[in-house]
Amino acid sequence: MECIVHFEVLHSSGPKSLRGLLFIEEGTVPDEKQLIDMFKEMKFDVRLDDREKLIFKPVDPGAGYSQIRITEYDAGGGKSGEDHDLKSIIGNLLPQKPSGL
């Protein structure tokens, strides 16, 4: 299933809104690797900086932008804001707590 990722790239001249495309399995959300790979294909070499706010920072400190922030994504059922579906992504990106013995 297609997932359109809406994000802002923060340049010194101001933010620029862009979109990327991912293919994910129905009922799932993009994970950290999928998002980083999508950005790499778009020539943004980034690392996840803030899991809760979905902020990515450039690996190269001399890059022409200071950060990328995911604002929403559309997984076919209409646009989803930060409230519901991005919380699902955040939950997927956060390390899983070990289960009790």
PyRosetta script that sets phi, psi and omega in degrees:
from pyrosetta import init, pose_from_sequence

init()
pose = pose_from_sequence("MECIVHFEVLHSSGPKSLRGLLFIEEGTVPDEKQLIDMFKEMKFDVRLDDREKLIFKPVDPGAGYSQIRITEYDAGGGKSGEDHDLKSIIGNLLPQKPSGL")
pose.set_psi(1, 143.4)
pose.set_omega(1, 179.1)
pose.set_phi(2, -78.4)
pose.set_psi(2, 143.9)
pose.set_omega(2, 175.8)
pose.set_phi(3, -134.4)
pose.set_psi(3, 116.1)
pose.set_omega(3, 178.0)
pose.set_phi(4, -92.0)
pose.set_psi(4, 123.0)
pose.set_omega(4, -178.7)
pose.set_phi(5, -101.9)
pose.set_psi(5, 120.5)
pose.set_omega(5, 177.6)
pose.set_phi(6, -97.2)
pose.set_psi(6, 132.6)
pose.set_omega(6, -178.7)
pose.set_phi(7, -150.5)
pose.set_psi(7, 161.4)
pose.set_omega(7, 176.8)
pose.set_phi(8, -113.7)
pose.set_psi(8, 134.0)
pose.set_omega(8, 174.2)
pose.set_phi(9, -104.6)
pose.set_psi(9, 121.8)
pose.set_omega(9, -177.6)
pose.set_phi(10, -91.6)
pose.set_psi(10, 108.3)
pose.set_omega(10, 176.0)
pose.set_phi(11, -100.3)
pose.set_psi(11, 166.5)
pose.set_omega(11, 177.2)
pose.set_phi(12, -62.7)
pose.set_psi(12, -27.4)
pose.set_omega(12, 179.5)
pose.set_phi(13, -85.0)
pose.set_psi(13, -2.4)
pose.set_omega(13, 179.2)
pose.set_phi(14, 126.9)
pose.set_psi(14, 173.0)
pose.set_omega(14, -178.2)
pose.set_phi(15, -77.0)
pose.set_psi(15, 148.9)
pose.set_omega(15, 176.1)
pose.set_phi(16, -127.3)
pose.set_psi(16, 125.2)
pose.set_omega(16, 179.6)
pose.set_phi(17, -85.3)
pose.set_psi(17, 131.2)
pose.set_omega(17, 179.8)
pose.set_phi(18, -136.4)
pose.set_psi(18, 172.4)
pose.set_omega(18, 177.1)
pose.set_phi(19, -135.6)
pose.set_psi(19, 150.6)
pose.set_omega(19, 174.8)
pose.set_phi(20, -131.7)
pose.set_psi(20, 163.9)
pose.set_omega(20, -177.6)
pose.set_phi(21, -123.1)
pose.set_psi(21, 132.0)
pose.set_omega(21, 175.4)
pose.set_phi(22, -126.5)
pose.set_psi(22, 153.8)
pose.set_omega(22, 172.4)
pose.set_phi(23, -112.3)
pose.set_psi(23, 119.4)
pose.set_omega(23, -177.6)
pose.set_phi(24, -127.4)
pose.set_psi(24, 162.3)
pose.set_omega(24, 177.0)
pose.set_phi(25, -75.1)
pose.set_psi(25, 144.7)
pose.set_omega(25, -179.9)
pose.set_phi(26, -56.9)
pose.set_psi(26, 135.2)
pose.set_omega(26, 178.8)
pose.set_phi(27, 84.7)
pose.set_psi(27, 2.0)
pose.set_omega(27, 178.5)
pose.set_phi(28, -112.0)
pose.set_psi(28, 170.5)
pose.set_omega(28, 175.7)
pose.set_phi(29, -122.3)
pose.set_psi(29, 155.1)
pose.set_omega(29, 179.8)
pose.set_phi(30, -61.8)
pose.set_psi(30, 143.2)
pose.set_omega(30, 176.2)
pose.set_phi(31, -101.3)
pose.set_psi(31, 176.3)
pose.set_omega(31, -175.7)
pose.set_phi(32, -57.1)
pose.set_psi(32, -45.9)
pose.set_omega(32, -178.0)
pose.set_phi(33, -63.3)
pose.set_psi(33, -42.6)
pose.set_omega(33, 179.2)
pose.set_phi(34, -61.2)
pose.set_psi(34, -42.6)
pose.set_omega(34, -179.6)
pose.set_phi(35, -66.4)
pose.set_psi(35, -45.3)
pose.set_omega(35, 179.6)
pose.set_phi(36, -63.6)
pose.set_psi(36, -41.5)
pose.set_omega(36, 177.7)
pose.set_phi(37, -63.4)
pose.set_psi(37, -39.5)
pose.set_omega(37, 178.1)
pose.set_phi(38, -61.7)
pose.set_psi(38, -45.7)
pose.set_omega(38, 179.4)
pose.set_phi(39, -63.5)
pose.set_psi(39, -39.0)
pose.set_omega(39, 178.9)
pose.set_phi(40, -61.1)
pose.set_psi(40, -41.0)
pose.set_omega(40, 177.9)
pose.set_phi(41, -63.4)
pose.set_psi(41, -24.2)
pose.set_omega(41, 179.2)
pose.set_phi(42, -94.3)
pose.set_psi(42, 11.1)
pose.set_omega(42, 178.5)
pose.set_phi(43, 71.6)
pose.set_psi(43, 26.1)
pose.set_omega(43, 172.7)
pose.set_phi(44, -110.7)
pose.set_psi(44, 106.5)
pose.set_omega(44, 178.4)
pose.set_phi(45, -90.4)
pose.set_psi(45, 103.0)
pose.set_omega(45, -171.8)
pose.set_phi(46, -128.3)
pose.set_psi(46, 168.5)
pose.set_omega(46, 172.5)
pose.set_phi(47, -132.8)
pose.set_psi(47, 151.1)
pose.set_omega(47, 178.6)
pose.set_phi(48, -72.9)
pose.set_psi(48, 124.3)
pose.set_omega(48, -177.4)
pose.set_phi(49, -103.9)
pose.set_psi(49, -41.3)
pose.set_omega(49, -178.2)
pose.set_phi(50, -133.5)
pose.set_psi(50, 104.1)
pose.set_omega(50, -176.7)
pose.set_phi(51, -64.4)
pose.set_psi(51, -37.8)
pose.set_omega(51, -176.0)
pose.set_phi(52, -68.6)
pose.set_psi(52, -40.8)
pose.set_omega(52, -178.0)
pose.set_phi(53, -96.7)
pose.set_psi(53, 0.4)
pose.set_omega(53, -179.1)
pose.set_phi(54, 54.5)
pose.set_psi(54, 54.1)
pose.set_omega(54, 178.7)
pose.set_phi(55, -108.7)
pose.set_psi(55, 130.8)
pose.set_omega(55, 178.2)
pose.set_phi(56, -113.2)
pose.set_psi(56, 140.6)
pose.set_omega(56, 178.8)
pose.set_phi(57, -114.8)
pose.set_psi(57, 150.2)
pose.set_omega(57, 178.6)
pose.set_phi(58, -68.0)
pose.set_psi(58, 144.6)
pose.set_omega(58, 176.1)
pose.set_phi(59, -70.3)
pose.set_psi(59, -38.6)
pose.set_omega(59, 179.2)
pose.set_phi(60, -88.5)
pose.set_psi(60, 115.7)
pose.set_omega(60, -179.1)
pose.set_phi(61, -63.8)
pose.set_psi(61, -15.7)
pose.set_omega(61, 179.0)
pose.set_phi(62, -92.3)
pose.set_psi(62, 10.5)
pose.set_omega(62, -179.4)
pose.set_phi(63, -63.9)
pose.set_psi(63, 158.0)
pose.set_omega(63, -177.7)
pose.set_phi(64, -80.9)
pose.set_psi(64, 11.1)
pose.set_omega(64, 179.1)
pose.set_phi(65, -142.3)
pose.set_psi(65, 156.2)
pose.set_omega(65, -176.8)
pose.set_phi(66, -102.0)
pose.set_psi(66, -26.2)
pose.set_omega(66, 177.9)
pose.set_phi(67, -166.3)
pose.set_psi(67, 163.4)
pose.set_omega(67, 173.2)
pose.set_phi(68, -126.4)
pose.set_psi(68, 132.6)
pose.set_omega(68, 178.8)
pose.set_phi(69, -126.3)
pose.set_psi(69, 125.3)
pose.set_omega(69, 177.4)
pose.set_phi(70, -75.2)
pose.set_psi(70, 129.5)
pose.set_omega(70, -178.0)
pose.set_phi(71, -104.0)
pose.set_psi(71, -33.6)
pose.set_omega(71, 178.0)
pose.set_phi(72, -170.3)
pose.set_psi(72, 170.6)
pose.set_omega(72, 172.3)
pose.set_phi(73, -147.3)
pose.set_psi(73, 157.5)
pose.set_omega(73, -177.0)
pose.set_phi(74, -122.8)
pose.set_psi(74, 112.5)
pose.set_omega(74, -177.5)
pose.set_phi(75, -104.7)
pose.set_psi(75, 31.1)
pose.set_omega(75, 176.0)
pose.set_phi(76, 97.6)
pose.set_psi(76, -24.0)
pose.set_omega(76, -179.5)
pose.set_phi(77, -99.3)
pose.set_psi(77, 24.8)
pose.set_omega(77, -176.4)
pose.set_phi(78, 99.8)
pose.set_psi(78, 163.9)
pose.set_omega(78, -178.8)
pose.set_phi(79, -67.5)
pose.set_psi(79, 143.6)
pose.set_omega(79, 178.0)
pose.set_phi(80, -120.6)
pose.set_psi(80, 128.2)
pose.set_omega(80, -179.9)
pose.set_phi(81, -81.6)
pose.set_psi(81, -174.9)
pose.set_omega(81, -177.8)
pose.set_phi(82, -63.8)
pose.set_psi(82, -30.2)
pose.set_omega(82, -171.8)
pose.set_phi(83, -57.4)
pose.set_psi(83, -56.7)
pose.set_omega(83, -170.6)
pose.set_phi(84, -96.3)
pose.set_psi(84, -64.3)
pose.set_omega(84, -171.6)
pose.set_phi(85, -73.6)
pose.set_psi(85, -33.5)
pose.set_omega(85, 177.8)
pose.set_phi(86, -68.6)
pose.set_psi(86, -28.9)
pose.set_omega(86, 174.4)
pose.set_phi(87, -64.8)
pose.set_psi(87, -32.7)
pose.set_omega(87, 175.7)
pose.set_phi(88, -65.5)
pose.set_psi(88, -42.9)
pose.set_omega(88, 178.0)
pose.set_phi(89, -61.9)
pose.set_psi(89, -45.5)
pose.set_omega(89, -179.7)
pose.set_phi(90, -58.4)
pose.set_psi(90, -45.2)
pose.set_omega(90, 178.4)
pose.set_phi(91, -59.9)
pose.set_psi(91, -34.5)
pose.set_omega(91, 178.9)
pose.set_phi(92, -72.5)
pose.set_psi(92, -32.4)
pose.set_omega(92, -177.7)
pose.set_phi(93, -81.3)
pose.set_psi(93, -28.7)
pose.set_omega(93, -178.7)
pose.set_phi(94, -69.5)
pose.set_psi(94, 142.8)
pose.set_omega(94, 178.0)
pose.set_phi(95, -61.5)
pose.set_psi(95, 139.9)
pose.set_omega(95, -179.9)
pose.set_phi(96, -75.2)
pose.set_psi(96, 139.4)
pose.set_omega(96, 178.1)
pose.set_phi(97, -75.0)
pose.set_psi(97, 139.0)
pose.set_omega(97, 179.6)
pose.set_phi(98, -67.0)
pose.set_psi(98, 144.2)
pose.set_omega(98, 178.8)
pose.set_phi(99, -77.9)
pose.set_psi(99, 156.2)
pose.set_omega(99, -179.8)
pose.set_phi(100, -69.3)
pose.set_psi(100, 161.7)
pose.set_omega(100, -179.9)
pose.set_phi(101, -83.1)
pose.dump_pdb("model.pdb")
